[in-house]
């Protein structure tokens, strides 16, 4: 299985710019995606087909995001 995790405090942006924590979107995901309850980690089940996922908010210009 291959997966990604969004670390807490993944962006050095000021709090007024970063209004919501960066998480995965709970509903905008493919059928092959398994997400943890905190919406911070996703894994692909069996194939790359239908294994797309999105964040819960737009990523700001120059915002640093790490995918493991």
C-alpha positions in Angstrom: 0.0 0.0 0.0 1.1 3.5 -0.8 -0.1 6.4 1.3 0.4 10.1 2.2 0.3 11.9 5.4 -0.1 15.7 6.0 2.0 16.7 9.0 0.5 19.1 11.5 1.7 22.7 11.1 2.9 22.0 7.5 2.9 25.6 6.6 4.9 28.6 8.0 2.1 31.0 6.9 0.7 33.5 9.4 -2.5 32.3 11.2 -4.7 35.0 9.6 -3.7 33.6 6.1 -4.1 30.0 7.0 -7.7 29.9 8.3 -8.2 26.1 8.2 -5.8 23.3 8.9 -4.7 21.5 5.7 -6.5 18.1 5.6 -7.7 15.8 2.9 -11.3 16.5 1.7 -13.6 13.9 3.3 -15.8 13.4 0.2 -13.7 14.4 -2.9 -11.8 11.2 -3.3 -11.7 8.1 -5.5 -13.2 4.8 -4.6 -9.7 3.3 -4.0 -8.8 5.8 -1.3 -9.0 4.8 2.4 -8.8 7.8 4.8 -8.2 7.9 8.5 -10.8 9.5 10.8 -8.7 12.7 11.3 -8.5 13.2 7.5 -4.7 13.6 7.7 -3.7 10.3 6.1 -4.8 8.5 3.0 -3.8 5.2 1.4 -4.4 3.7 -2.0 -6.1 0.3 -1.8 -5.4 -1.8 -4.8 -4.7 0.2 -8.0 -4.0 3.6 -9.3 -7.3 3.7 -11.0 -9.8 5.8 -8.9 -7.1 6.7 -6.4 -7.2 10.5 -6.5 -7.7 12.7 -3.5 -7.9 16.5 -2.8 -7.3 18.8 0.0 -10.0 20.4 2.1 -9.0 23.9 1.0 -6.9 25.6 -1.8 -3.2 25.6 -1.3 -1.9 29.1 -1.0 0.8 30.4 -3.3 4.2 29.5 -1.9 2.6 27.5 0.9 4.9 24.6 1.8 3.3 21.2 1.9 5.0 17.9 2.5 3.8 14.5 1.3 5.3 11.4 2.7 
